[in-house]
């Protein structure tokens, strides 16, 4: 992405060039200089006399820029405009667009970014000085200010469009490279045409999920700024009918997040026939007068539980209590982290696509941008490198009644020991030893020697097709480097669990017949009846899709549905790593004074 994250850090290069003479240039810097030198003659001829010195200063400074995303955009923009200032008029005063730019950057927090990271305060002071007393600024000062304003715009635009975290193992791998953004065009749209907000809006993620999460960030930040929500003390199980002094605290907690309607924030008075201290040996007067956990409160708890992926029972047990007591500031950060993930996504997901949200244990299939199908899934376990990877690829075909080609590690560590302990284990579980995987492979007679060869990776184990096959009756193939795909599962009981991280990395789907109907929709010869026959009768069958379908395996721990803002546990601790990377990205930006000097 942006190796000089530099956008602002690259300003330090400019300071070195200006204060200590021209440094030795890298190949990338020489390339940038050649690019700007090509327009020198034309620039000199085109420059009006009043702006010639400023243009020369801009041209000289842009020669030092590197090939990094931000620097390349600046060099290309100024070269295309004869090195004329983008943000300052002929007299050196800031145009109206400067105020719009600084205001937009000041609102960066609303997008889950940090306004202070862009150090616009120093630029605002410089811009104000240029506005009130432009004659005191030299040509070099004007050039530095103009380039600094352009740098802040492009850096902020790039962060909105691509995210703050650098390319690396934290960012998903997409099935195709994302098209480069036109930051030069955006800069012209903002500075020359004065449409700063419109230019930035075009670069923000266009997805409804991002827009809704931005709104959720504002709501939760308002709660956090107002002191957050109360902490619910530990104690006995809270459930309908009980009386407990903590009930009013619970009501206030649920009211703040909208789970309990505002009109229901006051507990009802004790019942007329409620027990008194005189009528029981165990209840105290305080206990008998404590607010009662009523049905309305139970319904609010159920809404909260659904939003947090908890077992929905309307009672406050250990897990629900823990979720209730996560601080509001932590939820704000959860939302910011997931907004960053939205910025990593392609702008165009496709007309028809499948998205699996790993922490939510849910698959959604989309048609024309709208959910057409949703179902529960089982994902990879949280240990032994079995986590489901975050990436995308294109589904190309479906295999009905597949063999399961057992991965070498599973065969050696799990199946071979069982086969040695129980001679009939392989046949009972429909396993076969083969020399190579393939639908036409010839099974070999099991023996101790061949089990040893399986351990050594010289022979392989596969499982025959059928209802007991580990892949179930169908698998959905999008060939990828992880050997991960979607498939049916004979272990249907797992789909009734709230937490469903049980696979070796692949994604098991709860309704394979419905998913098959969705992906084969472009094949008129494959109706529901034929799909049912292929699932339950005959042998292995491969069916190619009419058109490949993008599949996105995503990791949303904070997202918005029609039921409200959803939160899920950080299943694989990816949030923690993204949080650390975002904080590290912030430390690469110089202080306000350094930024001003570098400009």
BELZISUL-V80974 format. One line per field, one symbol per residue. phi: phi as a letter, one per 20 degrees, with the letter a starting at -180 (. if undefined). psi: psi as a letter, one per 20 degrees, with the letter a starting at -180 (. if undefined). burial: b if it has 9 or more other C-alpha atoms within 8 Angstrom, else e. A space follows every 10 residues. Layout:
BEGIN
phi: ???
psi: ???
burial: ???
END
This chain:
BEGIN
phi: .dfdgfhfff gfffffffec nfffdfgfff fffgffffdg fffffeffgf dfffffffff fffefeefgf ffffffffff dlmfgeddef enefffffff ffffffefgf enedgffelf ffffffffff febffeefff ffffffffff ffffffffff edneffgrff efdefbffff eeffffffgf efemdfffff ffefgeffff ffffffffff fffffeomdf eeffrfgebg nfdbfegfff ffffffemfd ggfdedfffg ffeffdffeb edeeffffef fefeffffff fffffffdme fecmdddfff ffffefffff fgfgffffff fffefffdeo fcbccdeffe lbdcddclmd fdabafcddf feclldfffd abbdfdbcde lffdefggff ffedeggfff fcgeffffdm ececfbfrfd fefdffbfff ffffgenecc ccdffqfeff emdacddcgb feldbebfbf effffeefec dceepfdedf cffffffffe fedgfdefff fffffdcmdg becfffbfcf cdedcedbbc cfeofdccff gdmfggffgf fffffffeef fgfffffff
psi: dniljhghhh hhghgghhhj rprpqrghhh ghghghhhjg ghghhipqhh jgggghgggg hihiqajqgg ghggghghhi kkkqqhiqah ijqprhhggh ghhghhjhhh jjaohhhiki gghgghhhhh ghmhiiprhh gggggghhgh ggghggghhh hirhprpaih pqpriqqpqq qmhghhgghg ggijmggggh hiiqpjqhhg ghhgghgggh hhgghjiarq poqqarpprp hqppiighgg ggghhhjjhp qhikjpqqqq qhjqqrhhjq ihprhhghjq qqoahhhghg hgggghijkr poijqnbggg gghhjpqhhh hghgggghhg hhiiqqhoiq hprpppoghi lqpppqpkjq pipqrqrpaq rjrkkjqpqo aqapphrqoq lqqoopqggg ghhggghghh hohjgghhjk qqprhqqqhj qpqqpqrggh hhhghijhrr prpqqrhiph ibiqqopnpr iilqrqrrpi mhhhiiqgpl nirjhropqh mhghhghghj hjnhinahgh ggghhiqaap ppoqqgqqpp poormoiprp aiiapqqqqn gjkhgghhgg hghhhhiipr rggggggh.
burial: ebebbbbbbb bbbbbbbeee eeeeeeebbb bbbebbeebe eebeeebeee bbbbbbbbbe bbbbbbbbbb bbbbbbbbbe ebbbbbbbbe ebbbbebbeb bbebbbbbbb bbeebeebbb ebbbebbebb beebeebebb ebbbbbbbbb bbbbbbbbbb bbbbbbeeee bbebeeeeee eebbebbbbb bbebbbbebb eebbbeeeeb bbbbebbbeb bebbeeebbe ebeeeeebbb eebbeebbbb bbbbbbeebb eeebbebeeb eeeeebbeee eebeeebbeb bbbeeebbbb bbbbbbbbbb eeebbbeeeb beebbeebbe bbebbbbbbb bbbbeeeeee ebbbbbbbbb bbbbbbbeee beebbbbbbb bbeeebbbeb bbbbbbbbbb bbbbbbebeb bbebbbbbbe eeeebbeeeb bbbbbebeee beeeeeeeeb bebbbeeebb bbbbbbeebe bbbbbbbbbe eeebbbbbbb eeeebeeeeb bebbbbbbbb ebbebbbebb eebeebbeee bbbbbeeeeb beeebeebbb bbbbebbbbb eeeebbbbeb eeebbebbbe bbeebeebbb ebebbbebb
END
